Amino acid sequence: MSRWTLPPDRIPSAWFNVVPHLPTPPQPPLHPGTREPVVPEDLAPLFPTALIEQEVSAEPWIDVPGEVLDILRLWRPTPLVRATRLEKALGTPARIYFKDESLSPSGSHKTNTAVAQAFYNAREGTTRLTTETGAGQWGTALSFAAAQFDLDLKVYMVRASYGQKPYRRIAIETWGGEVVPSPVDEPDHPGSLGSAISDAVRDCVGRSDTHYALGSVLNHVLLHQTMIGLEAKEQLALAGERLPDVVIAPCGGGSNLGGIAFPFVPDSGVRLLAVEPLSCPTLTQGRYDYDFGDTAGLTPLMPMYTLGHDFVPPSIHAGGLRYHGDSPLVSSLVKDERMEAVAYPQGKVFEAAIQFARTEGKIPAPECGHAIAATVDEALAAKETGEEKVILFNYCGHGFLDLAAYDDYTNGRLDEMG
Ligand SMILES: *Cc1c(COP(=O)(O)O)cnc(C)c1O
C-alpha cells in the first residue's frame, strides 16, 4: 500500500502548541509606537479575543471548535502518500512520504487556518474581514472560509499578481470576496506583500465592524496548521513506519512548515528542514532582529529572521515565498538550531517539481517545488551512503493555477535572478 487515509472521525480534536517545547521561551512582540511589549488590548482592533488568546498561549493543546471540525471534514484528514515512483526514479533506499494538503477547496494548506479564523471572528460578532494576498492562495482560502460564515471580505492583492494571475482573483470573487490591487494609493507600483498588509490593516482599524486576518507568520496561524503534522504522525504509525529522519517544507512566512514540523519538535531524533528561495533568503541570509511585519510599520515589531521590512523580493514564481520576515516561532527554532534551513534557486525547484509530476503524477505549486527539491537532495544523499532514510515532506499546494510558471521554465523564460 502506498496511500494512508484516516476516517473523518479521526481528525485531530486539539491543535498542538509548540511554545512549551521551545528551547528558549518566546520574546514578546513590541508595540510599533512605544516599543513596549504588546498587550492584548493593542491587538483588539485587529483580531477576535479567542485568536489573541491563542497568540500568547502556552497551553500545550488547544481544542478545535466543533463548527471548525465540521468544515475541515470536507477534505480532512488528508492522505499521507508514499512516493514510491519518485523513489524508484531516484534509485534511493530512502522512503519518501508526503502529506497531501492540495486537496482543500482552495488547493493549499491555507484553508486550515482560514476556517478557524473566520469562525472566531463570526462568533465574536465581526461581519467583515480585510486581508492581503500575494499570488492569491491566502485570498482564495479566506474567501472560501468567509463564505461559510457569511462574512464580507475585502482582499488587497499585490498589484503585479492582480494583473498577471487572474485566476485566483476570479476564485476569490466566485466565493464572494472583493479584490482590489495594492498599493491602493500608488497605481504604478507593482506592490509587495508588506505593502498589501499595510493597506488591509489601515482599512480594518478604520471600521468597527471589521477585523483583519493574516495567512501566515503569527503564532495562532501556525497553531491551526498543526493538524497537518498531527495527522501525518498518526498515518506514519498506521503505515507501520518509524518516525521520519527528516521533515521538510517550504517556508514563506512559516505556516505550512510549522504545521507539519511542530508536532515533531519534541522528537529529538527528527531533523526539521525549512526550504526557501535563494532570491528571498530570510532564514539563511537574514538577520535575527525585531522588525515590522509590513512595509509601512503599522504592525507590531516581531522577533524574527528578516531581510528588512522595506526589502522587495524579485518577482519569482513561488509568490507565496516572497516575504521579508518569518514566523517568530520558526525563527526561534532556527536560531536555537532545532530547525535547519536551506535555499534553492528557481531552476532547481522546477527541475524537481517536473520530476515529481512525471513520476507521481501531481503538478505541485512552485512553493511546494522547494520542498521537493530538498527531498530529492536528501534522497540522493541517502543513495550515496545506502541509508534507509525516512523523509516526510509537505505537499502544501497544487500548481494548476501556476501553469504559466511551468511554461516559462519549459520555454527558457525563467528569471535567472531566482
Ligand atoms: C502561501 C503558501 C506557502 C508559503 O506560506 P507559509 O506560511 O510559509 O506556508 C507555501 N506553499 C503554498 C502552496 C502556499 O499557498
Ligand as a Chemical Component Dictionary entry (heavy atoms), coordinates in Angstrom:
data_LIG
# 
_chem_comp.id                   LIG 
_chem_comp.type                 NON-POLYMER 
_chem_comp.pdbx_formal_charge   0 
_chem_comp.three_letter_code    LIG 
# 
loop_
_chem_comp_atom.comp_id 
_chem_comp_atom.atom_id 
_chem_comp_atom.alt_atom_id 
_chem_comp_atom.type_symbol 
_chem_comp_atom.charge 
_chem_comp_atom.model_Cartn_x 
_chem_comp_atom.model_Cartn_y 
_chem_comp_atom.model_Cartn_z 
_chem_comp_atom.pdbx_ordinal 
LIG C1 C1 C 0 1.269  30.566 0.999  1  
LIG C2 C2 C 0 1.907  29.339 0.574  2  
LIG C3 C3 C 0 3.194  28.996 1.030  3  
LIG C4 C4 C 0 4.016  29.861 1.916  4  
LIG O1 O1 O 0 3.434  30.227 3.127  5  
LIG P1 P1 P 0 3.830  29.555 4.507  6  
LIG O2 O2 O 0 3.135  30.374 5.520  7  
LIG O3 O3 O 0 5.325  29.641 4.625  8  
LIG O4 O4 O 0 3.365  28.162 4.466  9  
LIG C5 C5 C 0 3.738  27.797 0.604  10 
LIG N1 N1 N 0 3.066  26.987 -0.218 11 
LIG C6 C6 C 0 1.832  27.266 -0.674 12 
LIG C7 C7 C 0 1.153  26.302 -1.586 13 
LIG C8 C8 C 0 1.207  28.449 -0.276 14 
LIG O5 O5 O 0 -0.022 28.723 -0.716 15 
# 
loop_
_chem_comp_bond.comp_id 
_chem_comp_bond.atom_id_1 
_chem_comp_bond.atom_id_2 
_chem_comp_bond.value_order 
_chem_comp_bond.pdbx_ordinal 
LIG C1 C2 SING 1  
LIG C2 C3 SING 2  
LIG C2 C8 DOUB 3  
LIG C3 C4 SING 4  
LIG C3 C5 DOUB 5  
LIG C4 O1 SING 6  
LIG O1 P1 SING 7  
LIG P1 O2 DOUB 8  
LIG P1 O3 SING 9  
LIG P1 O4 SING 10 
LIG C5 N1 SING 11 
LIG N1 C6 DOUB 12 
LIG C6 C7 SING 13 
LIG C6 C8 SING 14 
LIG C8 O5 SING 15 
# 
